[in-house]
Amino acid sequence: MRKLFVFAFVTLISVSAMAQQVDLRKKITVSGTAETEVTPDIIYLSISLKEYLKDGNSKKKVEITDLENQLYKAIQAAGIPKENLMINSLSSFNTAPEKKKNPDFLVSKQYRLKVTDLNKWNEIIGSVDPKGVAYTNIDSYDYSKIEALKKDLKIKALQAAKTKATYLVEALGNQLGSVIDIQEQGNENFPVYRASGMMMKSAMAEDAGGSAPEIDFKKIKLSYVMNTVFEIK
């Protein structure tokens, strides 16, 4: 009997403790949203140059060094730092032995170029012999102030949630209390570029008379939702 009494007493204490832990505060749950669109201002481009034979004549070869010089000069003329251009393929360094074995071997090299202005890119590629350009495409892209932009959007979304909660609560004659919980929800849509515009093969460049490829960029869309819980006074 005594054991039963002790068990009942412990159970009563446990239930009482659980009841004290129940949050009986009046609360309101709301969400705030903030979004914006920005154009990428950092773009990494892949460029492949290749030697070719003039009019199919094996004795009239356009050397890779000539094509490289055209590319370097175009980059300098565009005011782009030379360190923004780098070799993008290790195989580009292994052409000398192959040329010794086969004099007719046509060398190709791949580069990676960082640009911040797509208009300059058109100028650059338009200054290179189109027959010596195997292809160009976009490797990646970014926005230089992306982290600051994310922070600003999150703050604005949180402020929007508080504003919404305030007028809803005050409409019922109450006052908004402190925030109880905050959860963020992000959505980032990176741009899609038109593949037909950025992929340029030699045959296409020849048909177009060596004109620069058209680049069609869509903006980066950033959207953040802040889910919040506020106390109602």
N, C-alpha and C positions, 0 to 999 in steps of 0.2 A: 504493500500500500504506500509505504514511504517512497519507494522507488518510482511509483506511478505519479506521486505528487511532485517529486523533483523533476520528472520528465515534463509534466504539464507546465510547471513553473518556467522551465527553460524554453519550452515552446512559446509560451506567452511573451517572454522577453524577446525572442527572435521575431515574432510577428510585429511587436511594438517597434522594434528597430527598423524593420522593413517599411513600416508605415511612416516612420520619420524620414526615410530616404526618398519617398515619393515627392516629386516636384509638383507642388500645387499652385505654382505661379501661373497667372494668365499670360498667354504668349500669342504672338502673331508671326507667321512664317511668310516671307515675301522674297521675290527675286528681283534683282536689278541687272540691266543689260547695257553694255557699251560696245560699240563697234566702229571700225574705220577701215579705209582702204589706202594702201600706199604702193607706189611703183618701186620695184626693186632698183637699187642704185649700186649694187655690186654684182657683177655678172662674170662668170668664168666660162671662157669659150675654148673649145677644142679646134685646132687647125691642123690639117694634114696636107703637107706639101709633097709633091712627087715629081721626079724627073720625067721628061717625055721627049719623044723624037719629033723633030720638025718635019712635017709632011711625010712621016713614016720613014725618013732617011736616017739610018743608024749612025751616019757620020755627022749628023747635025742634032746633037743632043743638048737640051736645055738642062744645065747642071743644077743640082740642088743648092749649091753655094750661091748661084745667081738668084734663085727664088728666095733664099734666106735673106740675102742682102736687100731685096725688094721689101720683104716683110719688116726687117729691122728699120729701114729708112722710113717706111710708112708709119711705124710706131713712133719713131722720133719726131716726125712731122706732125703727128697728132698730139704731141706733148705728153705721151704716156711714159712713165719711168721704165727703163730697160729691165729692171728686176721684176716687172709685171709679166714678162714673157719667160717661159721656162720650157725645157724639153719635157714632154709628157710620156715618152716611151723609151724604155731602156734599149729596145731593139734598134733605136735610131743610132746608137753608138757602135753597132756591130756591122757597119756596111763596108768598111775598107776590105776585110778579107774576102767578102763576097764579090766585090768589084774586081779583085785580082784574079779570082777563078773565072769570072764571066764578065768580060768587058762590056757586054750589052746589058748588064744588070742595071735596072732603073731604081735608084735610091728613093726612099720616102722617109719623111720625118714627121713626127707629131709634136705639136706644141700646145701649151696651155696659156691663155692670155686673160689677164684680169682687166676689165674695163668698168668704168662708171658712167659712160655716156655712149649709148648705142649709135648715135650719129657718128661718133668717131670710129666706131667699128665699121660702119659702111664705108667711110673714107679709107680705112686701112685695107680692107679686103678688095676694094675697088682699085687699089694701087698695085696689087699683086697679079702677075700673069694668070688669068683665069684657067688656062690649060694646065698650069702647075698646081692648082688647088684640087686635091682629091675630094675633100669634103670639109665642112665646118659645122659644128653644132654647139649646143649649150650644155656644159657639164653641170653647173649649179648656179644658184643665184641667192641673194640675200638682201637685207635692208640694214644699213649701217647703224641705225638707231632703234633696232628692233626691241632690245631689252627695255629701254626707256619707254618705248611706246606701249609695251605690254604692261608695265607698271602703271602708267597713266590710265590705261583702259580699266584695269582692275579697280583702281581707286574710284574712277567715275561710275563703274558698275555698282560698287559698294555704296556710294553716295546716292545713287538712284534708288537702291533698295531702301535706304533709310528714309528718303523723301516719300516714297510710296507708303511705307509703313506709318510714317507720321500722319499723313492726311487721312489714311484709313482709320487709324486709331482715334484721331481727333474728331472725325465725323460721328463717332459714337460717344463723344463726350469724355474720352479718356486721354491719358498722356502716355507718350512713348517712353519706355524705360531703357535700360542698358541692353546691349546686344548679348545674346546668350550663346549663339553659335554662328560660324561663318564657314561656308564651303564654296570653293570656286570651281567653275566649269569653263574650260577654254575650247575654242574652236579656231583653228588656223587653216586657211585655204591658200596654198601657195599657187603662184601663177602658172598658167598653161601656155606654152608657146606653140606657134604653128610650125609643125615639123617640116612642111613643104617649104617654108620660108627660110629655115635655118640649115637644112641639109642641102648642100650645093655640090653636085658632082661635076666632073670635068665636062661631060657632054652637055649638061644643062647650062653650064657657064658659057660654053662655046656658042650654043644656040642663042643665048641671051646677049651675046656680044660682050661678055665679061662684066656685066653689070653687077653691082653688089646685091646680095640677097636681102629680101624684105623681111624685117623682123616685127612680129606682132606680139607684144607683151600684154598680158592681163595683169591687173594689180593683185597684190597680196591682200587678202581680206582677213582681218583679225576681229574676233568677236568673243567677249567674255561675259559670263553670267555668274553673279554672286548670289548664292542661296543663303539667306540669313534668317535668324530667329531672334526676335526682340521681346523683351518683357513689357507687359502692359501694366501701367500703374493704376 
